[in-house]
Amino acid sequence: MKTFPEKEYIKVFVDHWLKYKILFVPKSRQMMVSWLCVALYLWDTQFHEARFTVFQSKAADDADELIQRLKQIWDNEPAFLKRFYKKDKYIELKANPSNRGNHTYCKFEIPAIKSRIMGVAQG
């Protein structure tokens, strides 16, 4: 798996993403903004309780492709990142446990912390 390139615009993007609730970004495919957003929202979902995020695309299959990217990042994370610290102990995190951790169409969830991401089609 590749790492993100060290580009100044990525640092600026992340700073703005953390600071503002709404962010409009003109982009091109070469900027990796979709991958970056998927990674950022995985972080938000994984390390904060009760998050609910929606990825919207033109078609459900396109939204599911974003969920698949997210799952690829999750699957390649080291085990120590797949835990959540609460009340002086670590809780082991499992994604999509009802589907034995496998990909679920347009859905990624971590029930132990009540967080999930769904993909939807526009309209």
Beta strands, then each sheet from edge to edge (+ up, - down):
strand 1: 52-57
strand 2: 83-86
strand 3: 89-92
strand 4: 107-110
strand 5: 115-121
sheet 1: 1+ 5+ 4-
sheet 2: 2+ 3-
end
